Amino acid sequence: MNRHSRILATLQSHFSPKLMELNDDSHKHHGHVGASPSGETHYSLLIEAEAFRGLPRVKAHQAIYELLKSEFETGLHALAITARAPQP
């Protein structure tokens, strides 16, 4: 399973999001610090789940980072996050 699939599976199982989009933006960072020629280092995430209702943005981001700690330890360099609760 590649990093993209692992991230999606981890977030899906923990948050059961109504909406989730994960994009590998590694190609935009070619040659930058933390970038790898093979990709899978820079991602952007849009996630919409009830778990984020009432949470400050920092707390939502911290929860996601904690879940993905092993990915950061093994080559994930950057994750741009948009986390929100579903709109009524």
Secondary structure, 3 states (H helix, E strand, C coil): CCHHHHHHHHHHHHHCCCEEEEEECHHHHCCCCCCCCCCCCEEEEEEECHHHCCCCHHHHHHHHHHHCHHHHHCCCCEEEEEEECCCC
